[in-house]
């Protein structure tokens, strides 16, 4: 692999690792403060967001929760509990500030009683109507983790997310569903000049690599044949000289 290709591969790896490392919670609720009457709105325990329960006509309480999906070591305190058939079709709504965040993920721990809410429909608001994300039918014996990918709903990135959970399927006055450690997570949107700067560094590295190759690669030596003169020199004539004879 050429030096320039190696440099580009290195920079791509660096950018990927940097973005992966920046994934973090956008907003999270642990519901551990629910020890009495449940208020109609709850601020996020981490991040920025609000949770509204104004649709419910009673039927809200706090029961023992879990540490599944807990953020930052939160203890297994309380969980938000919805009870009774009168709460069928009611929804909790969360509003989350997603400024500077993308690739959003929704997750929560949940369980229900055997006559509790068999369906919890998760939807996002696109500004005009609610769009289905997925439905949760919680386990009846223990808390389990449920998560949904919101990355295809790009209209909720780098701005605001409105999400609701609609409860349905309860068949008795005591049937309930519990949710805990509700979270929205996402990745940081790179600063406007970060990618351009990385590209400039990569381009500079590529040019350096190209120059290095030019300098260090030896050029082939071409041997030229020795040309003979077209006119050969005339042979040298040696003339004999007569020697004088001395008298005896």
Helices and strands as residue ranges (DSSP letters): H 3-21, E 24-29, E 41-43, E 46-47, E 49-52, E 60-64, E 78-83, G 85-87, E 91-97, E 101-112, E 119-125, E 130-136, E 144-149, G 154-156, E 160-168, E 176-188, H 194-216
